[in-house]
Amino acid sequence: MHTIKIGAYDIDATPPDLLDDIVRLHLHLDQELRQDDPPRLAADLRGFLAGGWGAPWRQRNAVAVIDGRTVGHGSWSLDPVNNPDIQWVNVIVTPDARRRGVGAALLRFMVAEAAAMGFQNQRLGFCLPTAREAIGRDLQGLVEARWGLTPAIVERRSRLDLTTKDREKLEAELAARRSRVGERFRLVFFPMADFAAADGPLDPDSFVKAGNEIERLMPLENLEQQPEVFDRERLENLTAIQEARGRMIWNLAAVDAASGECAGYTNVSFNPRHPILVQQFGTGVIRAYQGLGLGKLLKLDMLLRLRRELPQARFIETNNAASNAGMIGINNDLGFKEYTVSHCFQVETERLLELLGTAPPD
């Protein structure tokens, strides 16, 4: 019987050697799930794991070691401002250490740690790997068939091969969409959170206000939680985290030419030194301007910018709630293909611990 030792650290204070082990665990899981084409850069992944999501989130790592070897990584995240009772958890275990209680030990440890730190973590949230691979099918069978849990939200990741998008056709499609939308709106581009570098007039407060409304409009399906709230400071903090990882953010806003109000936006993130895979951050239009074709206009313009100014980019990926038919329809029209589907759950902490055969922490 081998003893499982667990160490815990704030994400930005995790010892470098253990952070290296965590990166390897994640990259090996990418390979197991066949989500390594292209492979994530170790340095970029390391930056994400060390930087996290920024304030107000509290995020911690738990590292499981057997006989001096790292065999598991648990991470937990809790937003004490917007959703103080929900603890999101993630667990990765090396294949040779599975079914030895490592995952359950990490989960119990993280729940107890958050409670000991004074958080009222009444519910746990977690997402399973895609069921197209054996590990995902096994976990889905455990959680849904044996435990009887129902997904709170189904997340659909889609991918577009940018090399299939001809620039001339994109330009023609964009021109047609602009003609349909008319002169009422102008598109304003700016990098990072640098509103001063915008290529047209844009009220930062209106942009932030639009972002918060769009956040509230995002379908949560059966998730019991409040949307996050953003302000200029939070936006700048998130941008600083991306910059520390060596990443760039491109933002594109649709602005009502008459009122100056921000009607919607789209933004993407990529590593300029290795931009083969671009991540879509978000796209949305506030309710007052929906139905005018702005969402597709924004995405078309961004795709054309990527093809024109970032020719090394090969893929762009985006995540949507499976129920978000409007945005999925736009993505499908643009050529995005379903890449993975993940089931995410929320369950009372006490119930999940009972399912694991444990009692809740004191």
Buried (B, 14 or more C-beta within 10 A) or exposed (E): EEEBEBBBBEBEEBEEEBBBBBBBBBBBBBEBBEBEEEEBBEBBBBBBBBBBBBEBBBBBBBBBBBEEEBBBBBBBBBBBEEBBBBBBBBBBBBEEBBEBBBBBBBBBBBBBBBBEEEBBBEBBBBBBBBBEBEBBBBBBEEBBEEBEBEBBBBBBBBBBEBEEBEEEEBBEBBEEBBEEBEEBBBBBBBEBBEBEEBEEEBBBEBBBBBBBBBBBBBBBBEBEBBBBBBEEEBBBBBBBBBBEBBBBBBBBBBBBEEEEBBBBBBBBBBBEEBBBBBBBBBBBBBEEBBEBBBBBBBBBBBBBBBBEEBEEBBBBBBBBBBBBEBBBEBBEEBBBEEBBBBBBBBBEBBBBBEBBEBEBBE
